[in-house]
Amino acid sequence: MAEIADSPLANQAKKSLEHENIETGEPKMRARDVDVYYGQKKAIDSVDIDVYTEFVTAFIGPSGCGKSTFLRALNRMNDTIPSARVTGTIELDGEDIYASGMDVVQLRARVGMVFQKPNPFPKSIYDNIAYGPKIHGLAEAKPDLDNIVEKSLRRAGLWEEVKDRLADSGTALSGGQQQRLCIARAIAVDPEVILMDEPCSALDPIATAKIEELIDELRGRYGIVIVTHSMQQAARVSQRTAFFHLGNLVEYGHTSDIFTNPVEKRTQDYITGRYG
């Protein structure tokens, strides 16, 4: 395994783990024996995984391996696909998110999502952020809403760039700014977990670096799960990594272990570029 342990990828993973001396509590989300079906086709096979607030968790694997499908199961986004069916148990703070009494709208406020392509609403920057707090009743008066908008944009590292143009359309921003606006929009409803589905794949390197810095700043405040096609990104931003292949969770553990001393040969073959 020397070729892995001494690789730049491994060194990035070690650096990401340098500040990880944290005692973990109970996982924020817990998935057990989760299968996802599209019609008769099983896309995810018996996955167990924990998501902690203290750590960024990265899902890696080749295209079509099931990582985005599993991510969408964590806030019932697969419910929007008529043929999709999820079995097993996924809990948020010990509560089964697939229980019949679960309010899916409230669930998606608690478990927010940032998509691959930035998708700001065709509204002003201000209204993009204010929309969620309004419909969820989180702000009683205009000053409360103003405060949420500013706080969310500050947390997303965007306030200084847009504070004088809040009435401008969110779609007029650059791609990287739009993605940070979408992160701010997710933050505005005070979520507990943020799911990110390849949030940097449409961005240039400078915008990607800003998103990665933002992810690091948000860690510990929210549980963060990121699907990424970039192993280098997973090594830089995450403290836990899950490797998916053909719908199976092959290996899950400390990012540094996955990239320096993987247990499974399939993991080693993937991260050394033998396939994928």
C-alpha positions as CSV (number, residue, x, y, z in Angstrom):
1,M,0.0,0.0,0.0
2,A,3.1,2.3,-0.1
3,E,1.9,3.8,-3.4
4,I,-1.2,5.0,-1.6
5,A,0.3,6.1,1.7
6,D,2.8,8.4,0.1
7,S,0.5,9.8,-2.6
8,P,-0.6,13.5,-2.8
9,L,-4.2,12.3,-2.3
10,A,-3.2,10.6,1.0
11,N,-1.3,13.7,2.1
12,Q,-4.4,15.8,1.5
13,A,-6.5,13.4,3.5
14,K,-4.1,13.5,6.4
15,K,-4.1,17.2,6.4
16,S,-7.9,17.3,6.4
17,L,-7.9,15.0,9.5
18,E,-5.3,17.1,11.4
19,H,-7.9,19.0,13.4
20,E,-10.2,16.1,14.0
21,N,-9.6,15.5,17.8
22,I,-13.3,15.7,18.6
23,E,-15.3,13.4,20.8
24,T,-18.4,12.3,18.8
25,G,-21.8,12.0,20.3
26,E,-24.7,10.2,18.7
27,P,-24.9,10.4,15.0
28,K,-27.2,13.1,13.6
29,M,-28.5,10.6,11.0
30,R,-28.4,6.9,11.0
31,A,-29.1,4.6,8.1
32,R,-29.5,0.9,8.5
33,D,-30.1,-1.8,5.9
34,V,-31.2,0.7,3.3
35,D,-32.2,-0.5,-0.2
36,V,-33.4,1.8,-2.9
37,Y,-35.4,0.5,-5.9
38,Y,-36.4,2.0,-9.2
39,G,-39.2,-0.3,-10.2
40,Q,-37.7,-3.8,-10.0
41,K,-34.1,-2.6,-10.3
42,K,-32.2,-2.4,-7.0
43,A,-30.0,0.7,-7.1
44,I,-28.8,0.6,-3.5
45,D,-28.2,-2.6,-1.6
46,S,-28.3,-2.8,2.2
47,V,-26.3,0.3,3.1
48,D,-25.5,1.2,6.7
49,I,-24.0,4.6,7.4
50,D,-23.9,7.3,10.1
51,V,-23.7,11.1,9.6
52,Y,-22.3,13.2,12.4
53,T,-22.5,17.0,12.9
54,E,-18.8,17.0,13.8
55,F,-17.6,15.7,10.5
56,V,-18.0,16.3,6.8
57,T,-18.9,13.0,5.2
58,A,-18.0,12.4,1.5
59,F,-19.5,9.9,-0.8
60,I,-17.2,8.8,-3.6
61,G,-17.3,6.2,-6.4
62,P,-17.6,5.9,-10.2
63,S,-20.5,7.4,-12.1
64,G,-23.7,5.4,-11.6
65,C,-22.5,3.7,-8.4
66,G,-25.5,4.9,-6.4
67,K,-23.9,7.7,-4.3
68,S,-26.4,10.4,-5.4
69,T,-29.3,8.0,-5.2
70,F,-28.4,7.2,-1.5
71,L,-27.9,10.9,-0.8
72,R,-31.4,11.7,-2.1
73,A,-32.8,9.0,0.2
74,L,-31.6,11.1,3.2
75,N,-34.3,13.7,2.7
76,R,-36.8,11.7,0.8
77,M,-36.0,13.5,-2.5
78,N,-36.5,10.1,-4.2
79,D,-40.2,10.5,-3.3
80,T,-40.5,12.7,-6.4
81,I,-39.7,9.7,-8.6
82,P,-42.9,7.6,-9.0
83,S,-41.0,4.3,-9.5
84,A,-38.6,4.8,-6.5
85,R,-39.0,2.8,-3.3
86,V,-36.9,2.9,-0.2
87,T,-36.7,0.1,2.4
88,G,-34.7,-0.1,5.6
89,T,-34.4,2.6,8.3
90,I,-33.1,6.2,8.1
91,E,-33.3,8.1,11.3
92,L,-32.9,11.8,12.0
93,D,-32.2,12.3,15.8
94,G,-33.7,8.8,16.3
95,E,-36.9,9.5,14.4
96,D,-37.7,7.4,11.3
97,I,-37.9,9.9,8.4
98,Y,-39.9,7.3,6.4
99,A,-42.6,6.9,9.1
100,S,-46.1,7.6,7.9
101,G,-46.5,10.7,10.1
102,M,-43.3,12.4,9.0
103,D,-44.0,15.9,7.5
104,V,-41.8,15.8,4.3
105,V,-41.8,19.6,3.9
106,Q,-40.5,20.0,7.5
107,L,-38.0,17.2,6.9
108,R,-36.5,18.9,3.8
109,A,-36.2,22.1,5.9
110,R,-34.3,20.1,8.5
111,V,-32.2,18.3,5.9
112,G,-31.5,20.8,3.2
113,M,-30.0,20.1,-0.3
114,V,-27.6,21.9,-2.6
115,F,-27.7,20.5,-6.2
116,Q,-25.0,20.0,-8.8
117,K,-26.1,22.9,-10.9
118,P,-26.8,26.2,-9.1
119,N,-30.5,26.8,-9.1
120,P,-31.4,30.2,-7.6
121,F,-35.0,31.2,-7.9
122,P,-35.8,33.8,-10.5
123,K,-36.2,36.3,-7.7
124,S,-34.0,38.9,-6.1
125,I,-31.0,37.9,-4.0
126,Y,-33.0,39.0,-0.9
127,D,-36.1,37.0,-1.8
128,N,-34.0,33.9,-2.6
129,I,-33.0,33.8,1.0
130,A,-36.2,35.1,2.5
131,Y,-38.5,32.6,0.8
132,G,-37.9,29.7,3.1
133,P,-38.1,31.5,6.4
134,K,-41.3,33.1,5.2
135,I,-43.1,29.9,4.3
136,H,-41.9,28.2,7.4
137,G,-42.9,31.0,9.7
138,L,-39.4,31.7,11.0
139,A,-39.6,35.5,10.8
140,E,-42.5,37.5,12.3
141,A,-41.5,40.9,11.0
142,K,-39.4,42.6,8.3
143,P,-36.4,43.3,10.7
144,D,-36.3,39.6,11.7
145,L,-36.3,38.6,8.0
146,D,-33.5,41.2,7.3
147,N,-31.5,39.6,10.1
148,I,-31.9,36.1,8.7
149,V,-31.0,37.2,5.2
150,E,-27.8,38.9,6.4
151,K,-26.8,36.1,8.7
152,S,-27.3,33.5,6.0
153,L,-25.3,35.4,3.4
154,R,-22.5,36.0,5.9
155,R,-22.3,32.3,6.8
156,A,-22.2,31.5,3.1
157,G,-19.3,34.0,2.6
158,L,-21.4,36.1,0.2
159,W,-22.6,39.1,2.2
160,E,-19.7,41.5,1.3
161,E,-20.1,40.7,-2.4
162,V,-23.9,41.3,-2.6
163,K,-24.9,43.6,0.4
164,D,-25.4,46.6,-1.9
165,R,-27.3,44.7,-4.6
166,L,-29.8,42.6,-2.7
167,A,-32.6,43.7,-5.0
168,D,-30.7,42.3,-8.1
169,S,-31.8,38.9,-9.5
170,G,-30.0,35.9,-8.0
171,T,-29.6,34.6,-11.6
172,A,-27.4,37.6,-12.4
173,L,-24.6,36.3,-10.1
174,S,-21.6,34.3,-11.3
175,G,-21.8,30.5,-11.1
176,G,-19.8,30.3,-7.9
177,Q,-21.8,33.1,-6.3
178,Q,-25.1,31.4,-7.3
179,Q,-23.9,28.2,-5.6
180,R,-23.1,30.1,-2.4
181,L,-26.5,31.8,-2.7
182,C,-28.1,28.3,-2.8
183,I,-26.1,27.3,0.3
184,A,-27.2,30.5,2.0
185,R,-30.8,29.7,1.0
186,A,-30.5,26.2,2.6
187,I,-28.9,27.7,5.7
188,A,-31.7,30.3,6.1
189,V,-34.3,27.8,7.4
190,D,-31.9,26.7,10.1
191,P,-31.3,23.1,8.9
192,E,-29.6,20.4,10.9
193,V,-28.1,18.6,7.9
194,I,-27.0,19.9,4.5
195,L,-26.7,17.5,1.6
196,M,-24.5,18.6,-1.3
197,D,-24.7,16.7,-4.6
198,E,-21.5,17.5,-6.5
199,P,-21.8,21.2,-5.7
200,C,-18.6,22.2,-7.4
201,S,-18.8,20.2,-10.7
202,A,-20.0,23.1,-12.7
203,L,-17.6,25.6,-11.1
204,D,-14.1,26.9,-12.0
205,P,-11.2,26.2,-9.6
206,I,-11.4,29.6,-7.8
207,A,-15.1,29.2,-7.1
208,T,-14.5,25.6,-6.1
209,A,-11.9,26.7,-3.5
210,K,-14.4,29.2,-2.0
211,I,-17.1,26.5,-1.7
212,E,-14.6,24.1,0.0
213,E,-13.5,26.8,2.4
214,L,-17.2,27.4,3.2
215,I,-17.8,23.7,3.8
216,D,-15.0,23.7,6.3
217,E,-16.4,26.8,8.1
218,L,-19.9,25.2,8.3
219,R,-18.6,21.9,9.7
220,G,-19.7,21.4,13.3
221,R,-22.7,23.7,12.9
222,Y,-24.5,21.4,10.5
223,G,-24.1,17.8,9.5
224,I,-22.7,17.9,6.0
225,V,-22.7,15.2,3.4
226,I,-21.1,15.8,0.0
227,V,-21.2,13.6,-3.1
228,T,-18.2,14.3,-5.2
229,H,-16.7,12.9,-8.3
230,S,-13.3,14.3,-7.2
231,M,-11.3,12.2,-4.9
232,Q,-9.0,15.2,-4.3
233,Q,-12.0,17.2,-3.1
234,A,-13.1,14.4,-0.8
235,A,-9.6,14.2,0.7
236,R,-9.5,18.0,1.2
237,V,-12.9,18.6,2.8
238,S,-14.1,15.5,4.5
239,Q,-13.2,13.6,7.7
240,R,-15.3,10.5,6.8
241,T,-15.5,8.9,3.4
242,A,-17.9,6.3,2.0
243,F,-16.9,4.5,-1.2
244,F,-19.8,3.2,-3.3
245,H,-19.6,0.7,-6.2
246,L,-22.4,-0.9,-8.1
247,G,-25.0,0.1,-5.5
248,N,-23.0,-1.3,-2.6
249,L,-21.2,0.6,0.2
250,V,-17.8,-1.0,-0.2
251,E,-16.0,0.8,2.6
252,Y,-16.8,3.6,5.1
253,G,-14.4,5.2,7.6
254,H,-11.9,7.9,8.4
255,T,-11.0,9.7,5.2
256,S,-7.3,9.3,6.0
257,D,-7.7,5.5,6.3
258,I,-9.7,5.2,3.1
259,F,-7.0,7.1,1.2
260,T,-3.9,5.7,2.9
261,N,-4.8,2.2,4.1
262,P,-8.1,1.0,2.5
263,V,-9.3,-2.4,3.7
264,E,-11.0,-3.5,0.5
265,K,-9.1,-4.1,-2.7
266,R,-11.9,-2.5,-4.7
267,T,-11.3,0.7,-2.8
268,Q,-7.6,0.6,-3.4
269,D,-8.1,-0.1,-7.1
270,Y,-10.5,2.9,-7.4
271,I,-8.4,5.5,-5.6
272,T,-5.2,4.4,-7.5
273,G,-7.0,4.9,-10.8
274,R,-7.3,1.3,-11.9
275,Y,-11.0,1.9,-12.8
276,G,-13.7,4.5,-12.5
